[in-house]
Amino acid sequence: MAGEKLLEYNYINLITPYKHNFAKTNRKKEVIKVNGEHIYERNVEFSEYYDLFMNERKLYPMIIENILDFEIHFKSITAYIF
């Protein structure tokens, strides 16, 4: 399943944005890297990444709706000012 989902959605979209959820961080909540590699305190299952990805995708319609709403209000206000 992991191989199919990685081909469908790509590593950059599916894994990269969520590494910070599992990687070890310092006191400032910055991800710790050793030799350019993230440090993990446990083995992370692919399904954990996939679940985060899919949950975020469920928010996309609401995000788009809010962006469009902002855009129309911004254009109206800008047109009124000019």
Secondary structure as a PSIPRED ss2 file (coil, helix, strand):
# PSIPRED VFORMAT (PSIPRED V4.0)

   1 M C   1.000  0.000  0.000
   2 A H   0.000  1.000  0.000
   3 G H   0.000  1.000  0.000
   4 E H   0.000  1.000  0.000
   5 K H   0.000  1.000  0.000
   6 L H   0.000  1.000  0.000
   7 L H   0.000  1.000  0.000
   8 E H   0.000  1.000  0.000
   9 Y H   0.000  1.000  0.000
  10 N C   1.000  0.000  0.000
  11 Y H   0.000  1.000  0.000
  12 I H   0.000  1.000  0.000
  13 N H   0.000  1.000  0.000
  14 L H   0.000  1.000  0.000
  15 I C   1.000  0.000  0.000
  16 T H   0.000  1.000  0.000
  17 P H   0.000  1.000  0.000
  18 Y H   0.000  1.000  0.000
  19 K H   0.000  1.000  0.000
  20 H H   0.000  1.000  0.000
  21 N H   0.000  1.000  0.000
  22 F H   0.000  1.000  0.000
  23 A E   0.000  0.000  1.000
  24 K C   1.000  0.000  0.000
  25 T E   0.000  0.000  1.000
  26 N C   1.000  0.000  0.000
  27 R C   1.000  0.000  0.000
  28 K C   1.000  0.000  0.000
  29 K C   1.000  0.000  0.000
  30 E C   1.000  0.000  0.000
  31 V E   0.000  0.000  1.000
  32 I C   1.000  0.000  0.000
  33 K E   0.000  0.000  1.000
  34 V E   0.000  0.000  1.000
  35 N C   1.000  0.000  0.000
  36 G C   1.000  0.000  0.000
  37 E E   0.000  0.000  1.000
  38 H E   0.000  0.000  1.000
  39 I C   1.000  0.000  0.000
  40 Y E   0.000  0.000  1.000
  41 E C   1.000  0.000  0.000
  42 R C   1.000  0.000  0.000
  43 N C   1.000  0.000  0.000
  44 V C   1.000  0.000  0.000
  45 E C   1.000  0.000  0.000
  46 F H   0.000  1.000  0.000
  47 S H   0.000  1.000  0.000
  48 E H   0.000  1.000  0.000
  49 Y H   0.000  1.000  0.000
  50 Y H   0.000  1.000  0.000
  51 D H   0.000  1.000  0.000
  52 L H   0.000  1.000  0.000
  53 F H   0.000  1.000  0.000
  54 M H   0.000  1.000  0.000
  55 N H   0.000  1.000  0.000
  56 E H   0.000  1.000  0.000
  57 R H   0.000  1.000  0.000
  58 K H   0.000  1.000  0.000
  59 L C   1.000  0.000  0.000
  60 Y H   0.000  1.000  0.000
  61 P H   0.000  1.000  0.000
  62 M H   0.000  1.000  0.000
  63 I H   0.000  1.000  0.000
  64 I H   0.000  1.000  0.000
  65 E H   0.000  1.000  0.000
  66 N H   0.000  1.000  0.000
  67 I H   0.000  1.000  0.000
  68 L H   0.000  1.000  0.000
  69 D H   0.000  1.000  0.000
  70 F H   0.000  1.000  0.000
  71 E H   0.000  1.000  0.000
  72 I H   0.000  1.000  0.000
  73 H H   0.000  1.000  0.000
  74 F H   0.000  1.000  0.000
  75 K H   0.000  1.000  0.000
  76 S H   0.000  1.000  0.000
  77 I H   0.000  1.000  0.000
  78 T H   0.000  1.000  0.000
  79 A H   0.000  1.000  0.000
  80 Y H   0.000  1.000  0.000
  81 I H   0.000  1.000  0.000
  82 F C   1.000  0.000  0.000
